[in-house]
């Protein structure tokens, strides 16, 4: 499922976060940090800002006074200038050190707070790859929901389009939506599948690098939506309600990649959607593959593992070859024409560089059996089979 969204909307803070923080604060940040540690970062930044302002005004005032007081006058010989004053030099060295020590201690404390999660934090796995994000929940599910970032003229915020349906505006790129519970600590274990990426959430005031073959961590506790937050809409544009009949409100926080990782780096976006905890639990249970048919599993994997970002299912050209009519048909590759059977699909997922489809670069990330296990792989094959017409037969 894809929602059309103006990115400017996702960057806006909810009304509850726009309490008056002072004119200079609003100029710098436009909104309050959306986590306790983000608020600590803002506070330290403003302390540094006002310390800098005070010292600048103080030193420029002294300079202006000295320029006027000790200016050269006609007929008055220039006085002798002392070359050393121990007391003055000790004062202007020691006093600023106290300010620097305060900044260091506060910064170190906030840095440690951002890296050491509470013991009851929910563990989630965040994986980065060119050019997409994947979040795996504790039950093994991944979010299949994606939104389309388009120009304001086509962005309505509540309209829904489907991958490959033709409803996506040219140049639009589907970006994932990750649901997390509000007012609950979340611990992210992060890794990259290919090159170095950087997890940057402006509202959280954080930028953490992701590396291949190495885990990095970050935790956050996002403020839950209040009565002023937006109301979640379903695919028909109607308000989503709980079993008790209450509307579900949400707050979005934009994810960006802050480390250049290739030609589509600027489009490597994602959204952290903060919702009530009960709704979050219902969603991840809905996305669980248990009890679903292979084709349904394949559709979920296609939407949640980033396949939809490159491969269309309607025959349209994307960053990768379309899946429509791909299965059980001959495809041109750098190794010659290949019949796209089950083994070809398996090899293309686990060893994508072995046979590269003609007309496309080798940008496919390498998936492991831990990310797409045998059951999910069989689901993908079943889904590809369901959207393909068998035109060719394997050559003997």
Secondary structure, DSSP 4 states (H G I P E B T S, - for coil): -EEEE-HHHHHSPPGGG-----HHHHHHHSS--SBHHHHHHHHHHHHHHHHHHHHHHHHHHHHHHHHHHT---TT-PPPPPPS--HHHHHHHHHHHHHHHHHHHHHHHHHHHHHHS--TTPEEEEEEEETTEEEEE-TTS-B---EEEE--TTT--SS-EE-TTSS-SPTT-EEEEEEEEETTS-EEEEEEESSS-EEEEEGGGTEEEEEBBTB-EEEEE-BPPP-TTSEEPB-TTSPBPB-TTSPBPEEEEEEEEE-S--STTGGG-EEEEEEE-HHHHHHHHHHT--TT--HHHHHHHHHHHSSGGGT--SSS---SS---TTTTTSEEEETTEEEE--HHHHHHHHH-TTSSPBTTS-S-PPPP-TTTS-HHHHHHHHHHHHHT---------
